[in-house]
Structure formats: C-alpha cells, structure tokens
Amino acid sequence: MKRALYLDDVRTPLDIDIWEVVRSYEELVEVIKKNGLIQYDFVSLDHDLGESAMLEYYNNVKDNFELDYDNIKEKTGYDAAKFLVNESMETGVRMPIVYVHSANPIGSANIMGYVNNYYKNCGREQACVRVQIPHKIEEQFLMTPEEE
C-alpha cells in the first residue's frame, strides 16, 4: 500500500489514516532511507522547522518579505525538497507528488520552484503546489496568553 508523508514540526493532519507524520528533516531522511521513496505517492512539506526558522519568518519574511537562510540553524522543508530530488536522481525512483502546506510564502515558493524545475526536467507536469491540509496544532506547541 502506498503512503503519504507529512513533514511538520508542530501541525498534525486531521486525516491521520492517510498521512505518516515526521517532525524534522532528519526524521524525513531516516524514513525515506528505511522505507524507500517508491513507497510514497505524496509528500507534503512545511518550510519552517524549528525556532530559528520561525524567528526568521516573524523578523524578516512576514513584514519585510525577505528570507535569509543564513539566519536559520535547522534544516528546512526546502532542504527536504532538495533531499527528495537527490534521492530520486540517485535511485532512479520516480519522485512522488510534493505539496507545500507552509504558511511561509517565500519558503513555499522556493520549495515549489525547486521541485517543479525537477519535474519539468523529467518531462512531468509541474504539480508541486501550495495546499491547505486540515490540521491541528499539537497541545505542547500552543502558546498560553502570557506567551503571546
């Protein structure tokens, strides 16, 4: 049975029967290496995976529409997209359909551009798009009124 992989550090899709959730770039790599890229029909990526990525979003992207990867310590969904493309190229396994569910518009565009360029070079439809997947935020990541 084919599967769908969902990369996000705080969100969990509501339809958990469809999605296998991974919380970091490293976990995504581990799962793909273990199961093989061929096992996945779909992968949905968040861009900002950690505190420094969120700080970059709130300090630069949100108000200034600028994204500086030098300010981000963690691997991002963009790094995950690069890994998926490299894995497809190295193994010869067809790349699954990649979606982006990130709220970060610049990070989303970077992922979509990278993946769609690969699809184009493979003679495939440029199908990487930004989507909204119904989700919940895990309780441990919800802010209390004092933190907001």
C-alpha positions in Angstrom: 0.0 0.0 0.0 1.3 3.4 -1.0 1.7 6.1 1.7 1.7 9.9 2.1 4.4 11.6 4.2 3.7 14.9 6.1 6.7 17.0 7.3 5.8 19.5 10.0 7.3 20.3 13.4 4.0 21.4 15.1 1.0 20.5 12.9 -0.7 17.1 12.7 -3.1 16.5 9.8 -6.6 15.6 10.9 -6.8 12.6 8.5 -4.1 10.6 10.2 -5.1 7.5 8.3 -3.6 9.0 5.1 -0.6 10.8 6.5 2.6 9.4 8.1 3.9 12.4 10.2 7.6 13.3 10.6 8.7 16.2 12.7 12.2 17.1 11.3 14.3 17.0 8.2 16.4 14.3 9.8 13.3 12.1 10.6 12.2 12.5 6.9 15.5 11.4 5.7 15.5 8.4 8.1 12.0 7.3 7.0 12.8 7.6 3.3 16.0 5.7 3.6 14.2 3.0 5.6 11.1 2.6 3.5 12.3 3.8 0.1 11.0 6.7 -2.0 8.9 4.3 -4.0 6.6 3.7 -1.0 5.2 7.3 -1.1 2.6 8.7 -3.5 2.6 12.1 -1.8 4.8 14.2 0.4 3.6 17.5 2.0 6.3 19.9 3.3 6.3 22.7 5.8 9.1 25.1 5.3 9.9 26.4 8.8 11.0 23.5 11.1 12.2 25.0 14.3 12.8 28.0 16.4 15.4 29.9 14.3 13.2 29.3 11.2 10.2 30.8 13.0 12.2 33.8 14.2 13.4 34.4 10.6 9.7 34.2 9.5 8.5 36.7 12.1 11.5 39.0 11.9 12.0 39.2 8.1 9.6 37.3 6.0 6.3 38.4 7.5 6.9 42.1 7.4 9.9 42.6 5.0 9.2 39.8 2.5 12.9 38.7 2.8 14.2 35.3 3.7 17.9 34.8 4.8 18.8 31.2 5.1 22.0 32.2 7.0 19.7 33.1 9.9 18.2 29.6 10.1 20.1 26.9 12.0 17.8 23.9 11.4 17.2 22.2 8.1 14.0 23.4 6.4 11.4 22.0 4.1 13.5 23.4 1.3 16.4 21.2 2.4 13.8 18.3 2.4 12.8 19.1 -1.1 16.5 19.0 -2.2 16.9 15.7 -0.5 13.9 14.2 -2.2 15.1 15.3 -5.6 18.6 13.9 -5.0 17.1 10.7 -3.7 15.0 10.4 -6.9 18.0 11.1 -9.1 20.4 8.7 -7.3 18.0 5.8 -7.0 16.1 6.3 -10.3 12.8 6.1 -8.4 10.1 8.4 -9.6 9.6 11.4 -7.4 6.3 11.4 -5.5 3.9 14.3 -5.8 5.1 17.0 -3.5 2.8 19.6 -1.9 3.7 22.5 0.3 1.5 23.4 3.3 3.8 26.1 4.8 2.5 29.5 5.8 5.8 31.0 4.7 5.2 32.4 1.2 8.8 32.8 0.3 9.8 29.4 1.6 6.8 27.8 -0.1 7.8 29.5 -3.4 11.4 28.2 -3.0 10.2 24.6 -2.5 7.7 24.8 -5.4 10.2 26.3 -7.8 12.9 23.7 -6.9 10.6 20.7 -7.2 8.7 21.9 -10.3 12.1 22.5 -12.0 12.9 18.9 -11.4 9.5 17.7 -12.6 10.0 19.8 -15.8 13.4 18.3 -16.4 11.9 14.9 -16.0 9.2 15.7 -18.6 6.5 15.7 -15.9 3.7 18.1 -15.1 4.8 20.8 -12.7 2.4 19.7 -10.0 4.1 21.0 -6.8 1.6 23.5 -5.4 0.7 25.1 -2.1 -2.2 23.4 -0.4 -4.2 23.6 2.8 -4.4 20.3 4.7 -6.8 20.3 7.6 -4.7 20.0 10.7 -4.4 20.6 14.4 -1.6 22.2 16.4 -0.2 19.8 19.0 -1.0 20.9 22.5 2.6 21.3 23.6 3.1 23.9 20.8 0.1 26.1 21.7 1.0 29.4 23.3 -0.5 30.5 26.6 -1.9 34.0 26.8 1.1 35.1 28.8 3.5 34.0 25.9 1.7 35.8 23.1 
